Amino acid sequence: MLETERMSKITIAVSKIKQKSVIKTLHDLKVLHIVEHRKTEELDIGTPIGNSEKIAELLVKITSILSDSKEAISKEELNNIILAQSIIQNADFSLDEIETKVKEVETVIKEKKESISKIDASVSKKKELILKLDVLNSLYLNLESYKPFKSIICFVGTIKHKEGLKDKLEKVTSTFKLHTSQNCKDLVVALFVDRKKEKEALDVLKQYNFTELDLTFIEEMKGLPLSHITKLNSDIQKHIAEKNAIIKKIETIKSKNIEIMYQYKNFLSIEAEKAEAPLNFGQTKETVIITGWVPSKRVDKITEKLESITNNRIFIEPIAPDKHESVPIKLKNNLIVKPFEFFMNLYTLPKYKEIDPSFFIFLTFPIFFGFMLGDVGYGIVTLLLFLILKRLIPAAKDLLKAMMVCSFWSILFGFIFGEYFGFEYVKSHAWQTIIETLKLPLHKELIEGAKNEIVYEFPRLINRMHGEVNVLGNEINLVLVIGAIIGFFHINLSILLGFINELKGHGLKTAILARASWYVFEAGLALIVLKSLGIITASSYTNYIGIALLVISIVMIYLGEGAQGIIEIPSIFSNTLSYLRLGAVGLASVGLAVVINEKLAMPFMEKGGIFILISILILIVGHGINIALGIIGPFLHAIRLHYVEFFMRFYKGGGKPFKPFGANANNEEESE
């Protein structure tokens, strides 16, 4: 549990004739983390096998179909299909079968989309025509009026204004007919004038910023513009209905084929992985060389399988890892601890043979969280919240499982602190009958103040708000002191783990100098402090012994860690004090809860009537906000105490994850 999975490096040499069957077996076993081969003079890089280009092409087409199909079904149906396909891994298809089906779906969808494009173009054209006709419609003239006559010419367009236009035209000619109408922002004008005065009339219009309309679109039209507008609108509605029918057909096609497309995608992804695997191999003219990492307990199994499928015509050599090699990391924890591996993946994986802190995070992270959010009501709410989220967000199941454990600790500390949604007691006049009838174990207490009041206190072991302890003559809140004590033991545990890591990695001497030296430092400091406080009086040499231990420890730290170790000496005090946040964050949370209850909600509750609803609303909103803060704050502070204060004395990390060939996000474990 404290160590990562032991790994063995293996080298496999096999004939190219057997390469395909070896790749398939390795993919099925899911136990080999392949090491990419670098080209050398002796060994070239392998080449893809099978129809890798065709597979890649089909994958692109299927991905395009699927990305376009997600709107055809509900999100829940899509998630169920994806989940089902991630579980079913043994579907088998031929490339020709897939290509035929994909082409069929692609062709049908393409034809339907082309029809939609034509409809859109037609609708767009008709809308444009309506806009033009709408301009003419404002003049209330038959469309035949605008067509050219032998002796009369017609000017149709827009002008900025019409003041004085008629007078100016009369100066040019007495033979004209002027029609104007306001259309939106534009002033539409239609001028019928003798052809002999065409130029003069146009010059007048230009003085009014005349913009002529192109009327070629009405050559085949007759009657009033409104009749044509009505017909065009009717045609547009028919086109829209036709388009919607086609869209529905496309969605039906997509929904019918989405499941098989996901099956194809999964199958092709696996085939692509197999086909491209040789790009990580070394090869000669006749042989391929595969190098990778296998969990040591699986070496015999992989050897047996490969020898079986090749009739023993294969060379397999397992090698114990060199201490300087970068060995892939596979965490090894039981089902209870496993969700807490999330925090290691979030931070960084341990190096090979370095202690895996997952177990210690499992032990202390929920306690820290629960200590800060110690409230029975809050714990129950967060537990239900994390349970619901776990079902809604499967990808975050490990984190949410870990947070559910944290909620249990919140409930436990809630009982210890006697806090229920921030309430530490209930008032006797409201609850006395219920308490006495049910014989609840609540303690009757008199609260003295502006008006003396008898209340029933919830049972508790620690009064978080008011519990104090005397430290060196000073009254300090008990939960702050508990936080400091937790910090002392937590940091000393990290020093012990650091000692074990150094012992395994660099030997006993380095372990003593770099890590055990901190215990010597603490012992010397403790002797000096206890002597100065008068707690130790037995020997007059206690101070000298303490000083000697301090000097010795500082020398040891310097020899073990160099100047960096000396610089870190003050940090052991600041790190311990950082654990005061365990109590401080909790006090802030309960303080806000008390304000919500006693200062905001209860005054309204006591007024009765409609004010009770206001009080309930305040309680729901207030505690909702406090719970949200109570999740975020304790989570971040607990993470910091582990990543910074706890990890700094034993954990380096930097390991790369074990990624066995053939495994994926939905099938992380190697086959048994």
Secondary structure, 3 states (H helix, E strand, C coil): CCCCCCEEEEEEEEEHHHHHHHHHHHHHHCCCEECCCCCCCCCEECCCCCCHHHHHHHHHHHHHHHHCCHHHCCHHHHHHHHHHHHHCCCCCCCHHHHHHHHHHHHHHHHHHHHHHHHHHHHHHHHHHHHHHHHHHHCCCCCHHHHCCCCCEEEEEEEECCCCCHHHHHHHHCCCEEEEEEEECCEEEEEEEEEHHHHHHHHHHHHCCCCEECCCHHHCCCCCCHHHHHHHHHHHHHHHHHHHHHHHHHHHHHHHHHHHHHHHHHHHHHHHHHHHHHHHHCEECCCEEEEEEEEEHHHHHHHHHHHHHHCCCCEEEEEECCCCCCCCCECCCCCCCCHHHHHHHHHCCECCCCCCCCHHHHHHHHHHHHHHHCCCHHHHHHHHHHHHHHHHHCHHHHHHHHHHHHHHHHHHHHHHHHCCECCECEEEHHHHHHHHHHHCCCCEEEEECCCCCEEEEECCCCCCCCCCEEEECCEEEEHHHHHHHHHHHHHHHHHHHHHHHHHHHHHCHHHHHHHHHHHHHHHHHHHHHHHHHCCCCCCCCCHHHHHHHHHHHHHHHHHHHHCHHHHHCCCHHHHHHHHCCHHHHHHHHHHHHHHHHHHHHHHHHHHHCCCHHHHHHHHHHHHHHHHHHHHHHHHHHHHHHHHHHHHHHHCCCCCECECCCCCCECCECCCCC
